[in-house]
Amino acid sequence: MTDRPENTRTATYHDPAEDQGCLRWVVAVPLVILYALAGACRYYALTIRPSGTWDKDAYGAISLACFLTIAISAVALLITAGPPTVRRAMGRWWLAPPLVLMAVAAIRWASGG
């Protein structure tokens, strides 16, 4: 006996839901890495405190951390929202983390960076 199904029609049938599961993993891993990098930059942007109004280095570091957060989040957003197959496979909630990170970084940059 062989492990092949007798009906060749069912053997060639390909379930698109299985492809979406694999696509989710392939896209989710880089997205999680990008979210972690953007989150770390956002953390540094929020925790850096200038010693005074004369501390240009701290203000520069805050601006850089905010810029990196926005740039990394934009790349993650493009990966998530760009291709229609990725958009269908990942779902809408994957758009929330980069949008929130970008908003927090933009507020920090505008308020004191």
Secondary structure, DSSP 8 states (H G I E B T S, - for coil): --SS-S-HHHHH---HHHHHHHHHHHHHHHHHHHHHHHHHHHHHHHH---SSTT-HHHHHHHHHHHHHHHHHHHHHHHHHHSSHHHHHHH-GGGGHHHHHHHHHHHHHHHHH-
